[in-house]
Each structure stands twice: as structure tokens, then as C-alpha cells.
Amino acid sequence: MANHKSALKRNKQSVVRTARNTHIRSTMRTYVKQVREAIAAGDNDAAKVALERAVPYIDKAATKGVIHKATASRKISRLSKLVGSL
């Protein structure tokens, strides 16, 4: 356990950031999952709507530093390609 004031503060910051990153990553994965489920069901309209909701959130995760910007770009590209193939 941290004993110095600065170490205590760092520990608190780490807890807050971990919680935020976990929330953002989890929500992003949920949106991606909704897109993939719509694609698997063959529902083109639902897949497009889900993709429109997922893309900004993937970008947000990259902006916040939760995922790398190249990872975000790759995810968006692959999802768009799948939706386009329906």
C-alpha cells in the first residue's frame, strides 16, 4: 500500500482511470457485438444503424487512449466492410 501523499494520489488516479477505461472498452465492445449480431442475422438495416452508433464510440475510445488509433481504424474498416457485403 502507498505511504506517501503523492503515491496515495497516484493510486486514486489509477483506480479512477481504470474504471473509466473499463467502461469505455466494455461499451465499445457491446456496440461492436450488436453490429456483428445484426450481420449474422442478415438484417442489413439494423446492421447499418448499429454501425452508425458504433463508429463514433470506437473513435471516442481511441481519442481517450483506451485503444490505439490504428486499432480503432482497423475495427471500423472491418465492420464497414462486413456491413457493405450484406
LUMSE-842057 format. One record per residue (C-alpha): residue number from 1; x, y, z. Coordinates in steps of 0.25 Angstrom, whole numbers. Example, Ala and Ser with C-alpha at 12.3 -4.5 7.8 and 13.67 -1.06 7.14 Angstrom:
2
[1,[49,-18,31]]
[2,[55,-4,29]]
//
This chain:
86
[1,[0,0,0]]
[2,[5,14,-3]]
[3,[10,22,9]]
[4,[14,36,3]]
[5,[4,46,-1]]
[6,[8,46,-16]]
[7,[7,31,-16]]
[8,[-7,31,-10]]
[9,[-11,41,-20]]
[10,[-6,33,-32]]
[11,[-13,21,-26]]
[12,[-26,28,-26]]
[13,[-24,33,-40]]
[14,[-21,19,-45]]
[15,[-34,14,-39]]
[16,[-42,25,-46]]
[17,[-35,23,-59]]
[18,[-36,8,-59]]
[19,[-51,9,-56]]
[20,[-53,19,-68]]
[21,[-45,11,-77]]
[22,[-52,-2,-74]]
[23,[-66,5,-76]]
[24,[-62,11,-90]]
[25,[-56,-2,-94]]
[26,[-68,-10,-90]]
[27,[-78,-1,-96]]
[28,[-70,-1,-109]]
[29,[-70,-16,-109]]
[30,[-85,-16,-107]]
[31,[-87,-7,-119]]
[32,[-77,-16,-128]]
[33,[-85,-28,-123]]
[34,[-98,-22,-127]]
[35,[-93,-19,-141]]
[36,[-87,-34,-143]]
[37,[-101,-40,-138]]
[38,[-109,-31,-148]]
[39,[-99,-36,-159]]
[40,[-100,-51,-154]]
[41,[-116,-49,-155]]
[42,[-115,-44,-169]]
[43,[-122,-31,-165]]
[44,[-116,-20,-174]]
[45,[-124,-8,-168]]
[46,[-121,-12,-153]]
[47,[-106,-14,-157]]
[48,[-105,0,-163]]
[49,[-112,6,-151]]
[50,[-103,-1,-141]]
[51,[-90,2,-149]]
[52,[-94,17,-149]]
[53,[-95,16,-134]]
[54,[-82,8,-132]]
[55,[-73,16,-141]]
[56,[-73,29,-132]]
[57,[-71,21,-119]]
[58,[-59,14,-125]]
[59,[-54,27,-129]]
[60,[-56,32,-115]]
[61,[-49,20,-109]]
[62,[-37,24,-118]]
[63,[-37,38,-114]]
[64,[-38,35,-99]]
[65,[-26,26,-101]]
[66,[-33,13,-97]]
[67,[-29,7,-111]]
[68,[-19,11,-121]]
[69,[-24,19,-133]]
[70,[-19,9,-143]]
[71,[-27,-2,-135]]
[72,[-40,7,-136]]
[73,[-37,10,-151]]
[74,[-36,-5,-153]]
[75,[-49,-9,-145]]
[76,[-57,2,-153]]
[77,[-51,-3,-166]]
[78,[-54,-17,-164]]
[79,[-68,-15,-159]]
[80,[-71,-5,-170]]
[81,[-67,-16,-180]]
[82,[-76,-26,-174]]
[83,[-88,-17,-174]]
[84,[-85,-14,-188]]
[85,[-84,-28,-192]]
[86,[-99,-31,-188]]
//
